[in-house]
Amino acid sequence: MNKHFLAILLLSGALLHSCKQAPETNPVNAETATDFEYVVDQFADLRVLRYQVPGFDELTLNEKKLVYYLTQAGLAGRDIIWDQNYRHNLLIRQALENIYRNFDGDKTTSEWAAFETYLKRVWFSNGIHHHYSNDKIPPGFDAAYLNYLLAETDTELTGDAFEVLFNEADAKKVNKKKDDDNVAASAVNLYGPDLTSEEVERFYAAADAGAKDKPVEVGLNSRLVRENGTLVEQVYKEGGLYGQAITEIISWLEKAQGVAENEKQARAIELLIAYYRTGSLQTWDDYAIAWVSSTEGNIDWINGFIEVYNDPLSYKASYESIIQIKDFEMSRKMSVLSENAQWFEDNSPLMEEHKKDNVVGVSYKTVIVAGEAGDASPSTPIGVNLPNNNWIRATHGSKSVSLGNIVEAYSQAGGTDRLREFANDQEEIDLEIAYGELADKLHTALHEVVGHASGQINPGVGTPKQTLKNYSSTLEEGRADLLALYYLMDPKLKELGLTDDPGKLGIAAYDGYIRNGLVTQLIRIEPGNDIEEDHMVNRQWVSAWVYEKGLPDNVIEKVSRNGKTYYNINDYQKLHELFGQLLRETQRIKSEGDFEAAQALVEGYGVKVDQALHAEVLQRNTQFKSPPYSGFVNPVLEPVTNDAGEITDIVVRQPASFPEQMLDYSNRFHFLPAGHD
């Protein structure tokens, strides 16, 4: 779903067939004046924003209730993502929050400031590993100070859960490096800590995936562990793993079903409840079909174990929830891409045997987010494309949405300073300001609606997670990016009424993509590290490949001026052709399941960092106060009741602070015992 608009956000972000479009390094917008206070907190490399929910007051009471119940259902599963991310996270969170609430000692010291920052970072990442780099977050204080705080507040944290904060164990939440045992080297709690990649792959190669033409997503909603020498799945379901939280999710979904807008919506919720009760992946597919077929009504939702980015082998999904209200005006404007999806497929540079004869049911809407939870919060996508299962997408279509108010919040909280520092010249800056926001919106729309719907796998070839393994996610994201890039200069966009000048739009899009892929996204990487996050990897391998292949014709020129590096595109038409060539090859890799070619592309172009350039970029970035990552607190939905206890209205208020919301969530939605197995 899943990662995946806005001025320098080049949303070539984050989704797998589901796709979750992630925001890029630093959104910029020339117009930032507003009375709404978007920024609520800033610390370390992070900034926490608020978002508004326009149009909520115009909903009917039943629609408001539906939004409220679905939002509560999402939050009821909050503990799940914490435990999925790392086996000691819930114990650690409980201890740190108890200290934060009860310590009445000296809070003016640098140690306490470091403790507060560390807790906020842990909250933001849903655990002790960085939400983007996957590296374990350094505390900034020593073990002695933590022991002092524990003693002062009568809090207990011992054993591995204490030691891991200060030692080298479990250093990486998700490790996808080429020469490592990716399962054994990943701290993520989707597998028992004693399992290896070979064991997992062997287990799922023998697993029953159901009908050959309609396979279920094996392993999606379970933890694989060794019990008495045998590998077994602990299934996420009522009465199973995470059962306490899932029971709460179900209770809210039952309320939501009672106020559904129509029969199809109610049926989809009914199947989601059945899935949570049984853990059946066949029921999950039945739900996905019902959900993608439920297109009427003003309210929609994402809820479940969906995206597999946190699994180094791409089997197991993280819990997430996003509740959406239709943005009718923007959805009408963007639906034209859905209506013309077949034209884009037919005119793409793919090999004929890799094109789809019938691109089915890709619906694209701009929506207003009303609440998020799990892996979607605090760090949220800006676009989502679901469901993930290939055969369902091919037969029943998919839903693709842009989270409009999230995008707006990123835009309003941004600025143009980084653009002016890293753009090559004033023309590039002017085009970004004039066309960058629209270019990013259309890039995301094309990525989601056309990119993920495009292409087909050759008969007899397995799914990408089987054939391309740890490279499947980054290859899929790059493939969708490339199709979008290929069309962003096309006159068809003007014909469809989406831009007045596809030439300038495309130039702004290409400038922004190359600038981000080769330079500005490096501000997110620690010195000496490789690039590991799938979307950052895909932006670099796309950009580095076209740069290298264009060297004979000087398509993209590396410019050094006053000790600073820039990339200047000299020939946009040839760059367009190179994007097409790489798109054709990337689709071939996916269609044929060519693991060696995928590995060569990703490892050869996407992972390694030019350390001299990296040091320069980090130094140039020190002048900016805005952190490279942003996330959100959620608006609070509060029921208004009459004397009989009946809900008469739902009102929206904004939380006063990031800690306030995090502590409130831990109080109200803590349904899993800390330290459970």
MARVOKE-303687 format. One record per residue (C-alpha): residue number from 1; x, y, z negated. Coordinates in Angstrom, 3 decimals, padded with zeros to 6 digits. Example, Ala and Ser with C-alpha at 12.3 -4.5 7.8 and 13.67 -1.06 7.14 Angstrom:
MARVOKE-303687
1, 012.300, -004.500, -007.800
2, 013.670, -001.060, -007.140
This chain:
MARVOKE-303687
1, 000.000, 000.000, 000.000
2, 001.338, 000.978, -000.226
3, 005.280, 004.651, 000.419
4, 004.266, 006.678, 001.852
5, 002.819, 015.206, 004.135
6, 004.168, 018.390, 003.678
7, 006.922, 020.479, 004.792
8, 010.155, 018.721, 004.171
9, 008.462, 015.723, 002.773
10, 008.726, 013.811, 006.037
11, 006.412, 011.137, 004.985
12, 008.172, 008.230, 006.384
13, 007.610, 006.812, 003.106
14, 006.402, 003.778, 001.549
15, 004.139, 001.114, 002.580
16, 004.250, -002.376, 003.851
17, 001.449, -003.589, 006.010
18, -000.344, -002.198, 003.166
19, 002.072, 000.541, 002.934
20, 002.314, 003.069, 000.237
21, 003.565, 006.307, 001.713
22, 006.064, 007.898, -000.637
23, 006.887, 011.584, -000.807
24, 010.330, 012.535, 000.327
25, 013.027, 014.504, -001.281
26, 011.808, 018.073, -001.655
27, 008.515, 019.333, -000.289
28, 008.662, 022.910, 000.875
29, 005.963, 025.411, 001.652
30, 006.306, 029.080, 002.367
31, 003.006, 029.804, 000.643
32, 003.031, 028.825, -003.046
33, 000.944, 031.502, -004.740
34, -001.875, 030.074, -006.836
35, -003.564, 030.646, -010.166
36, -003.510, 026.936, -010.964
37, -000.521, 025.845, -013.060
38, 000.853, 022.905, -011.118
39, 004.067, 022.317, -013.065
40, 003.485, 020.838, -016.510
41, 006.997, 019.603, -017.417
42, 010.537, 019.267, -016.115
43, 013.398, 017.139, -017.439
44, 016.414, 015.199, -016.180
45, 015.865, 014.635, -012.427
46, 012.085, 014.752, -012.780
47, 009.225, 017.190, -012.601
48, 005.658, 016.487, -013.727
49, 002.816, 018.219, -011.885
50, -000.945, 018.532, -012.199
51, -003.400, 018.022, -009.353
52, -006.907, 019.385, -008.905
53, -010.030, 017.432, -007.921
54, -011.919, 019.764, -005.569
55, -015.522, 018.814, -004.883
56, -015.978, 016.719, -008.018
57, -018.724, 018.994, -009.338
58, -020.678, 018.502, -006.114
59, -021.019, 014.738, -006.656
60, -024.253, 013.248, -007.930
61, -024.348, 011.953, -011.507
62, -024.159, 008.341, -010.309
63, -021.167, 009.173, -008.116
64, -019.454, 010.836, -011.069
65, -020.171, 007.771, -013.192
66, -018.717, 005.526, -010.490
67, -015.530, 007.596, -010.394
68, -015.322, 007.558, -014.191
69, -015.859, 003.805, -014.573
70, -013.366, 002.962, -011.818
71, -010.800, 005.320, -013.344
72, -011.188, 003.686, -016.748
73, -010.867, 000.250, -015.144
74, -007.579, 001.345, -013.612
75, -006.210, 002.708, -016.870
76, -007.251, -000.443, -018.738
77, -004.493, -002.271, -016.851
78, -001.765, 000.277, -017.632
79, 000.176, -002.081, -019.922
80, 000.447, -004.633, -017.121
81, 002.834, -002.574, -014.993
82, 004.999, -001.889, -018.031
83, 005.362, -005.599, -018.718
84, 005.813, -006.471, -015.041
85, 008.641, -003.965, -014.780
86, 010.628, -005.495, -017.658
87, 009.938, -008.048, -020.364
88, 010.948, -005.758, -023.275
89, 009.257, -002.572, -022.049
90, 006.174, -002.752, -024.265
91, 008.225, -003.337, -027.414
92, 010.561, -000.487, -026.524
93, 007.699, 001.892, -025.693
94, 005.915, 001.114, -028.932
95, 009.047, 001.808, -030.958
96, 009.979, 005.017, -029.158
97, 006.445, 006.387, -029.395
98, 006.252, 005.589, -033.093
99, 009.449, 007.558, -033.622
100, 008.126, 010.454, -031.541
101, 004.886, 010.619, -033.539
102, 006.357, 010.222, -037.016
103, 009.877, 011.643, -037.167
104, 009.856, 014.766, -039.339
105, 013.605, 015.322, -039.520
106, 015.750, 017.882, -037.688
107, 014.430, 018.333, -034.141
108, 016.846, 021.080, -033.170
109, 019.803, 018.758, -032.571
110, 021.173, 017.704, -029.194
111, 020.536, 014.071, -030.177
112, 016.802, 014.691, -030.660
113, 016.640, 016.584, -027.376
114, 018.287, 013.579, -025.700
115, 015.789, 011.243, -027.367
116, 012.814, 013.298, -026.130
117, 014.222, 013.383, -022.617
118, 014.840, 009.643, -022.662
119, 011.288, 008.903, -023.811
120, 009.851, 011.125, -021.098
121, 011.987, 009.360, -018.490
122, 010.789, 005.978, -019.748
123, 007.174, 007.173, -019.617
124, 007.642, 008.470, -016.089
125, 009.150, 005.186, -014.850
126, 006.795, 002.853, -016.731
127, 009.817, 001.344, -018.370
128, 013.539, 001.633, -018.984
129, 014.578, 001.447, -015.316
130, 014.490, 004.462, -013.012
131, 011.343, 004.482, -010.883
132, 013.273, 005.027, -007.653
133, 016.881, 003.872, -008.017
134, 015.937, 000.871, -010.207
135, 019.006, 001.546, -012.368
136, 018.646, 001.273, -016.121
137, 018.145, 004.754, -017.587
138, 021.002, 005.823, -019.908
139, 019.655, 006.967, -023.309
140, 021.932, 009.993, -023.810
141, 022.273, 009.122, -027.530
142, 024.067, 006.277, -029.269
143, 022.851, 003.214, -031.135
144, 023.632, 004.749, -034.505
145, 021.261, 007.656, -033.857
146, 018.497, 005.324, -032.746
147, 018.995, 003.214, -035.877
148, 018.707, 006.421, -037.913
149, 015.418, 007.324, -036.193
150, 014.068, 003.806, -036.673
151, 014.858, 003.898, -040.374
152, 013.417, 007.401, -040.846
153, 010.108, 006.391, -039.274
154, 009.856, 002.833, -040.612
155, 009.958, 001.497, -037.049
156, 011.304, -001.903, -035.997
157, 013.244, -002.581, -032.803
158, 015.780, -005.391, -032.993
159, 017.546, -008.046, -030.973
160, 017.731, -007.889, -027.190
161, 015.072, -005.165, -026.999
162, 017.378, -002.870, -028.994
163, 020.704, -003.960, -027.549
164, 019.620, -003.682, -023.921
165, 019.300, 000.093, -024.267
166, 023.062, 000.374, -024.812
167, 024.691, -002.637, -023.125
168, 025.217, -003.673, -019.496
169, 022.534, -006.374, -019.435
170, 019.568, -006.141, -017.036
171, 021.144, -003.130, -015.348
172, 018.960, -003.274, -012.231
173, 015.202, -003.689, -012.146
174, 015.189, -004.782, -008.486
175, 018.354, -005.924, -006.732
176, 018.175, -006.524, -002.980
177, 021.906, -006.446, -002.232
178, 023.104, -008.765, 000.495
179, 025.574, -010.930, -001.430
180, 023.768, -011.132, -004.778
181, 021.287, -013.684, -006.041
182, 018.466, -011.179, -005.845
183, 016.142, -012.892, -008.319
184, 018.808, -013.645, -010.907
185, 020.232, -010.124, -010.615
186, 016.836, -008.398, -010.993
187, 015.451, -007.523, -014.418
188, 011.880, -007.204, -013.151
189, 009.570, -009.506, -015.108
190, 008.016, -011.322, -012.155
191, 010.191, -014.403, -012.625
192, 011.612, -016.170, -015.619
193, 015.061, -014.760, -016.444
194, 016.718, -018.129, -015.682
195, 015.389, -018.499, -012.122
196, 017.390, -018.126, -008.911
197, 016.409, -016.945, -005.441
198, 016.967, -020.413, -004.012
199, 014.566, -021.965, -006.505
200, 011.888, -019.358, -005.827
201, 012.162, -019.667, -002.058
202, 012.030, -023.453, -002.264
203, 008.967, -023.307, -004.524
204, 007.005, -021.001, -002.236
205, 008.099, -022.774, 000.940
206, 006.266, -025.811, -000.436
207, 003.288, -023.857, -001.800
208, -000.158, -024.340, -000.282
209, -000.984, -021.159, 001.641
210, -004.385, -022.404, 002.798
211, -005.550, -022.406, 006.403
212, -002.685, -021.877, 008.843
213, -004.477, -019.079, 010.683
214, -005.761, -017.473, 007.469
215, -002.992, -017.888, 004.886
216, -003.316, -016.462, 001.402
217, -000.525, -014.332, -000.062
218, 001.125, -017.047, -002.132
219, 002.583, -015.913, -005.432
220, 000.927, -012.513, -005.277
221, -000.679, -012.495, -008.741
222, 001.497, -014.657, -010.930
223, 004.752, -014.883, -012.843
224, 006.919, -017.865, -011.881
225, 008.674, -019.476, -014.852
226, 010.337, -022.707, -015.868
227, 008.431, -024.824, -018.379
228, 009.913, -028.142, -019.537
229, 012.203, -028.130, -016.514
230, 009.420, -027.545, -013.995
231, 008.545, -024.326, -012.172
232, 004.983, -023.189, -012.866
233, 002.951, -020.078, -012.102
234, 001.446, -018.057, -014.934
235, -001.538, -016.551, -013.107
236, -002.796, -013.035, -013.880
237, -006.458, -013.580, -014.745
238, -008.995, -013.491, -017.543
239, -007.814, -016.083, -020.034
240, -004.416, -016.248, -018.340
241, -001.386, -013.987, -018.259
242, -002.427, -010.377, -018.986
243, -005.877, -011.721, -019.845
244, -006.543, -009.198, -022.638
245, -006.064, -006.237, -020.312
246, -007.895, -007.928, -017.446
247, -010.936, -008.484, -019.666
248, -011.040, -004.712, -020.231
249, -010.654, -004.048, -016.509
250, -013.590, -006.360, -015.804
251, -015.814, -004.628, -018.370
252, -015.371, -001.272, -016.611
253, -015.778, -002.811, -013.158
254, -019.109, -004.268, -014.250
255, -020.264, -000.762, -015.186
256, -019.019, 000.502, -011.810
257, -020.923, -002.222, -009.977
258, -024.107, -000.999, -011.646
259, -023.777, 002.470, -010.089
260, -022.351, 001.456, -006.705
261, -023.452, 003.668, -003.826
262, -024.626, 000.799, -001.619
263, -024.850, -002.991, -001.368
264, -021.517, -003.447, 000.436
265, -019.721, -001.456, -002.226
266, -021.404, -003.451, -004.994
267, -020.483, -006.722, -003.283
268, -016.843, -005.681, -003.026
269, -016.719, -004.848, -006.734
270, -018.447, -008.156, -007.526
271, -015.722, -010.041, -005.651
272, -012.980, -008.030, -007.362
273, -014.463, -009.053, -010.712
274, -014.577, -012.696, -009.557
275, -010.932, -012.488, -008.518
276, -009.885, -011.135, -011.911
277, -011.845, -013.920, -013.621
278, -010.396, -016.758, -011.562
279, -007.073, -015.515, -010.220
280, -008.018, -017.176, -006.917
281, -006.089, -015.798, -003.960
282, -008.866, -016.989, -001.658
283, -011.245, -014.796, -003.632
284, -008.724, -011.955, -003.303
285, -008.912, -012.334, 000.481
286, -012.718, -012.436, 000.334
287, -012.608, -009.244, -001.714
288, -010.173, -007.585, 000.705
289, -012.514, -008.353, 003.619
290, -015.510, -006.994, 001.728
291, -013.561, -003.927, 000.637
292, -012.211, -003.057, 004.081
293, -015.719, -003.545, 005.512
294, -017.226, -001.188, 002.922
295, -016.850, 002.136, 004.685
296, -020.007, 003.957, 003.635
297, -020.266, 006.121, 000.553
298, -018.277, 008.997, -000.888
299, -016.194, 007.012, -003.376
300, -013.515, 004.405, -002.750
301, -010.821, 002.741, -004.801
302, -007.651, 000.693, -004.832
303, -007.324, -001.757, -007.696
304, -005.340, -004.940, -008.125
305, -001.971, -006.578, -007.664
306, -001.087, -005.141, -004.291
307, 002.396, -003.917, -003.339
308, 005.427, -006.221, -003.386
309, 008.231, -003.640, -003.429
310, 009.214, -004.584, -006.984
311, 009.798, -008.211, -006.022
312, 013.255, -008.747, -004.507
313, 011.731, -011.548, -002.390
314, 008.442, -009.752, -001.593
315, 006.032, -012.349, -002.976
316, 004.721, -010.810, -006.183
317, 002.690, -007.648, -006.448
318, 002.585, -004.852, -008.995
319, -000.609, -003.661, -010.626
320, -001.993, -000.322, -009.432
321, -005.164, 001.728, -009.196
322, -006.145, 004.841, -007.214
323, -009.680, 006.285, -007.285
324, -010.673, 008.391, -004.286
325, -013.344, 010.868, -003.227
326, -013.814, 011.574, 000.473
327, -012.470, 014.818, 001.905
328, -014.967, 015.083, 004.732
329, -013.499, 018.006, 006.652
330, -009.936, 016.687, 006.869
331, -011.092, 013.123, 007.537
332, -013.038, 014.287, 010.583
333, -009.978, 016.048, 011.930
334, -007.720, 013.023, 011.513
335, -010.148, 010.268, 012.570
336, -009.309, 011.004, 016.190
337, -006.123, 008.940, 015.776
338, -008.135, 005.902, 014.727
339, -010.369, 006.307, 017.755
340, -007.339, 006.329, 020.056
341, -005.233, 003.637, 018.375
342, -005.419, 001.376, 021.428
343, -004.065, 004.115, 023.693
344, -000.999, 004.483, 021.504
345, -000.481, 000.712, 021.501
346, -000.846, 000.414, 025.249
347, 001.580, 003.265, 025.942
348, 004.235, 002.302, 023.402
349, 007.692, 001.081, 024.492
350, 007.149, -002.365, 022.944
351, 007.651, -005.483, 025.024
352, 004.328, -006.443, 026.557
353, 004.177, -009.747, 024.690
354, 004.542, -007.858, 021.404
355, 001.618, -005.494, 021.998
356, -001.856, -006.105, 020.638
357, -004.679, -006.363, 023.142
358, -007.137, -005.137, 020.568
359, -006.121, -002.864, 017.693
360, -008.920, -003.478, 015.208
361, -010.627, -001.095, 012.864
362, -007.938, 001.228, 011.570
363, -009.873, 003.856, 009.620
364, -007.987, 006.945, 008.513
365, -009.315, 009.394, 005.975
366, -008.032, 012.209, 003.851
367, -009.228, 011.683, 000.302
368, -009.207, 013.495, -003.012
369, -007.596, 011.540, -005.826
370, -009.567, 011.477, -009.079
371, -007.297, 009.181, -011.073
372, -004.322, 006.847, -010.789
373, -002.772, 004.121, -012.910
374, -000.194, 001.354, -012.895
375, 002.478, 001.511, -010.227
376, 000.752, 004.565, -008.671
377, 001.290, 006.764, -011.743
378, 002.993, 009.006, -012.745
379, 004.961, 008.590, -009.495
380, 002.323, 008.472, -006.806
381, 002.190, 007.705, -003.101
382, 000.784, 010.288, -000.719
383, -000.663, 007.798, 001.715
384, -001.907, 004.228, 001.529
385, -002.736, 001.590, 004.142
386, -004.481, -001.622, 003.028
387, -005.061, -004.559, 002.916
388, -001.680, -006.255, 003.237
389, -002.580, -009.675, 004.523
390, -001.737, -009.704, 008.242
391, -004.598, -011.888, 009.426
392, -007.175, -009.777, 007.591
393, -005.781, -006.622, 009.153
394, -005.814, -008.204, 012.602
395, -009.360, -009.557, 012.288
396, -011.147, -007.101, 010.024
397, -009.022, -003.951, 010.255
398, -007.619, -001.768, 007.530
399, -008.193, 001.425, 005.617
400, -005.584, 004.144, 005.819
401, -005.831, 007.208, 003.622
402, -003.910, 010.373, 002.940
403, -004.110, 011.606, -000.650
404, -004.942, 015.189, 000.238
405, -004.931, 016.859, -003.169
406, -001.670, 015.118, -004.100
407, -000.105, 016.458, -000.932
408, -001.489, 019.910, -001.711
409, -000.016, 019.833, -005.214
410, 003.409, 018.874, -003.859
411, 003.150, 021.705, -001.359
412, 002.046, 024.373, -003.808
413, 004.735, 023.432, -006.318
414, 007.503, 023.553, -003.719
415, 009.717, 026.195, -002.188
416, 012.012, 026.761, 000.795
417, 015.398, 027.120, -000.910
418, 016.645, 023.612, -000.127
419, 015.444, 023.926, 003.450
420, 017.500, 027.087, 003.896
421, 020.558, 025.401, 002.417
422, 020.513, 022.230, 004.493
423, 018.955, 023.312, 007.819
424, 021.496, 024.039, 010.549
425, 020.166, 027.409, 011.728
426, 017.344, 029.928, 011.452
427, 015.444, 028.424, 014.373
428, 015.270, 025.116, 012.528
429, 014.042, 026.889, 009.394
430, 011.403, 028.873, 011.301
431, 010.035, 025.803, 013.068
432, 009.876, 023.869, 009.790
433, 007.885, 026.660, 008.154
434, 005.598, 027.025, 011.174
435, 005.081, 023.344, 012.063
436, 006.625, 021.248, 009.306
437, 003.509, 020.699, 007.239
438, 001.409, 019.667, 010.249
439, 004.269, 017.543, 011.587
440, 004.455, 015.680, 008.296
441, 000.702, 015.142, 008.150
442, 000.653, 013.780, 011.691
443, 003.767, 011.698, 011.044
444, 002.037, 010.089, 008.086
445, -001.197, 009.588, 010.007
446, 000.601, 007.980, 012.962
447, 002.741, 005.895, 010.591
448, -000.325, 004.554, 008.814
449, -002.998, 004.370, 011.497
450, -000.943, 003.356, 014.512
451, 002.417, 002.234, 013.147
452, 001.271, -000.427, 010.706
453, -001.513, -001.586, 013.035
454, 000.803, -001.923, 016.020
455, 002.528, -005.022, 017.325
456, 002.051, -008.723, 016.801
457, 004.140, -011.665, 015.616
458, 004.951, -014.384, 018.131
459, 002.945, -017.621, 017.823
460, 004.554, -020.036, 015.407
461, 006.699, -017.387, 013.691
462, 006.229, -017.030, 009.940
463, 005.262, -013.915, 008.050
464, 007.953, -011.197, 007.662
465, 008.493, -012.002, 003.987
466, 009.269, -015.591, 005.061
467, 011.471, -014.750, 008.041
468, 013.034, -011.384, 007.193
469, 013.044, -011.946, 003.417
470, 014.547, -009.054, 001.432
471, 014.671, -006.900, 004.592
472, 010.948, -007.235, 005.399
473, 009.749, -004.114, 003.584
474, 012.363, -001.697, 004.903
475, 011.991, -003.088, 008.446
476, 008.226, -002.576, 008.327
477, 008.534, 000.972, 007.033
478, 011.135, 001.848, 009.639
479, 009.025, 000.312, 012.398
480, 006.011, 002.416, 011.404
481, 008.214, 005.525, 011.147
482, 009.623, 004.899, 014.609
483, 006.245, 004.576, 016.267
484, 005.178, 007.847, 014.666
485, 008.396, 009.576, 015.721
486, 008.021, 008.286, 019.265
487, 004.646, 009.997, 019.660
488, 005.195, 013.224, 017.736
489, 006.337, 015.043, 020.901
490, 003.679, 013.519, 023.130
491, 001.236, 015.806, 025.011
492, -001.496, 013.383, 023.932
493, -001.520, 015.108, 020.536
494, -002.524, 018.381, 022.198
495, -005.100, 016.598, 024.323
496, -006.618, 015.201, 021.128
497, -006.748, 018.680, 019.598
498, -004.229, 017.913, 016.857
499, -001.667, 020.595, 017.705
500, -001.318, 023.611, 019.951
501, 002.285, 022.788, 020.869
502, 003.529, 019.178, 020.707
503, 006.974, 020.334, 021.803
504, 007.549, 022.579, 018.796
505, 005.765, 020.113, 016.524
506, 008.060, 017.309, 017.664
507, 011.193, 019.427, 017.291
508, 010.241, 020.284, 013.714
509, 009.492, 016.614, 012.996
510, 012.776, 015.362, 014.499
511, 014.839, 018.032, 012.746
512, 013.252, 017.209, 009.416
513, 013.600, 013.455, 009.772
514, 017.271, 013.509, 010.727
515, 018.064, 016.152, 008.104
516, 016.445, 014.043, 005.408
517, 017.655, 010.659, 006.627
518, 021.308, 011.662, 006.892
519, 021.660, 014.434, 004.292
520, 019.014, 015.624, 001.863
521, 017.798, 012.293, 000.535
522, 021.331, 011.738, -000.780
523, 020.534, 014.063, -003.679
524, 018.610, 011.113, -005.146
525, 021.633, 008.799, -005.196
526, 024.161, 008.564, -008.032
527, 027.808, 009.078, -006.985
528, 029.388, 005.873, -005.733
529, 026.090, 004.012, -005.308
530, 024.666, 002.428, -002.192
531, 021.146, 003.212, -000.983
532, 018.787, 000.485, -002.182
533, 015.191, 001.784, -002.262
534, 013.400, 000.431, 000.822
535, 012.101, 003.739, 002.180
536, 015.372, 005.587, 001.722
537, 017.158, 002.681, 003.385
538, 014.777, 002.804, 006.338
539, 015.200, 006.565, 006.787
540, 018.955, 006.149, 006.888
541, 019.110, 003.161, 009.244
542, 016.740, 004.857, 011.674
543, 018.686, 008.142, 011.543
544, 022.174, 006.598, 011.553
545, 021.353, 004.257, 014.454
546, 020.064, 006.985, 016.753
547, 022.990, 009.215, 015.751
548, 025.528, 006.535, 016.669
549, 023.819, 005.476, 019.896
550, 023.549, 009.113, 020.958
551, 027.237, 009.924, 020.463
552, 028.243, 009.460, 024.150
553, 025.689, 012.115, 025.165
554, 026.129, 014.267, 022.030
555, 022.416, 013.860, 021.312
556, 022.923, 014.704, 017.626
557, 025.970, 016.768, 016.736
558, 027.636, 016.684, 013.334
559, 028.529, 020.288, 012.524
560, 031.006, 021.452, 009.873
561, 030.745, 025.113, 008.923
562, 032.236, 026.832, 005.884
563, 032.886, 023.486, 004.267
564, 029.270, 022.365, 004.742
565, 027.910, 019.585, 006.941
566, 024.842, 019.917, 009.151
567, 023.290, 017.762, 011.884
568, 022.089, 019.594, 014.980
569, 019.939, 017.890, 017.610
570, 021.111, 018.921, 021.079
571, 018.803, 016.773, 023.213
572, 015.340, 016.084, 021.814
573, 014.178, 014.157, 024.883
574, 017.060, 011.695, 024.663
575, 016.454, 011.371, 020.941
576, 012.834, 010.522, 021.749
577, 014.097, 007.793, 024.086
578, 016.433, 006.431, 021.407
579, 013.561, 006.270, 018.928
580, 011.662, 004.252, 021.540
581, 014.565, 001.853, 022.080
582, 014.945, 001.261, 018.353
583, 011.190, 000.809, 017.957
584, 011.233, -001.853, 020.688
585, 014.104, -003.682, 018.996
586, 012.602, -003.439, 015.510
587, 009.317, -004.886, 016.766
588, 011.257, -007.683, 018.480
589, 012.988, -008.483, 015.184
590, 009.634, -008.672, 013.402
591, 007.869, -010.564, 016.187
592, 010.629, -013.175, 016.483
593, 011.540, -013.302, 012.789
594, 015.183, -012.537, 013.617
595, 016.772, -012.423, 010.151
596, 020.350, -011.952, 011.409
597, 019.392, -008.916, 013.497
598, 017.417, -007.437, 010.586
599, 020.379, -007.915, 008.280
600, 022.787, -006.341, 010.778
601, 020.541, -003.328, 011.278
602, 019.874, -002.659, 007.598
603, 023.321, -003.479, 006.226
604, 025.112, -001.851, 009.150
605, 023.239, 001.447, 009.100
606, 020.980, 001.771, 006.067
607, 022.828, 000.883, 002.889
608, 026.312, 002.371, 002.743
609, 026.826, 006.031, 001.893
610, 029.490, 008.391, 003.263
611, 031.008, 009.235, -000.111
612, 032.640, 012.507, 001.017
613, 029.342, 013.762, 002.472
614, 027.505, 012.562, -000.621
615, 029.794, 014.522, -002.944
616, 029.329, 017.606, -000.782
617, 025.525, 017.289, -000.777
618, 025.395, 016.842, -004.538
619, 027.580, 019.911, -005.027
620, 025.439, 022.016, -002.691
621, 022.326, 020.850, -004.528
622, 023.559, 021.991, -007.966
623, 022.280, 025.513, -007.272
624, 018.642, 024.345, -007.288
625, 016.649, 023.938, -010.473
626, 013.830, 021.877, -008.956
627, 014.455, 018.146, -009.545
628, 014.467, 015.724, -006.609
629, 011.560, 013.640, -007.962
630, 008.038, 014.662, -008.887
631, 005.102, 012.845, -010.429
632, 001.742, 013.693, -011.947
633, -000.401, 013.706, -015.010
634, -003.988, 012.759, -014.241
635, -006.950, 015.040, -014.874
636, -009.031, 013.841, -017.807
637, -012.596, 012.760, -017.035
638, -014.799, 013.313, -020.085
639, -018.391, 012.039, -020.309
640, -021.082, 014.366, -021.637
641, -023.823, 012.453, -023.476
642, -027.275, 013.226, -024.856
643, -028.638, 012.264, -028.267
644, -029.426, 008.774, -026.995
645, -025.805, 008.277, -025.958
646, -026.627, 008.402, -022.241
647, -024.139, 010.038, -019.899
648, -025.598, 013.243, -018.496
649, -022.467, 014.580, -016.821
650, -018.734, 014.003, -016.358
651, -016.449, 017.015, -016.709
652, -012.843, 017.400, -015.603
653, -010.149, 018.958, -017.737
654, -006.381, 019.107, -017.360
655, -004.070, 017.616, -020.014
656, -002.034, 020.159, -021.942
657, 001.240, 018.271, -021.646
658, 002.898, 015.143, -020.335
659, 003.515, 013.686, -023.835
660, -000.118, 014.342, -024.774
661, -001.365, 012.192, -021.916
662, 001.186, 009.430, -022.388
663, 000.429, 009.102, -026.104
664, -003.306, 009.222, -025.447
665, -002.992, 006.428, -022.879
666, -000.982, 004.309, -025.314
667, -003.682, 004.808, -027.957
668, -006.680, 004.075, -025.755
669, -005.377, 001.592, -023.181
670, -002.906, -000.557, -025.095
671, -004.434, -004.013, -024.603
672, -001.344, -006.227, -024.393
673, 000.580, -007.158, -027.526
674, 004.132, -005.818, -027.530
675, 006.612, -008.638, -027.196
676, 004.072, -011.106, -025.826
677, 005.237, -013.817, -023.473
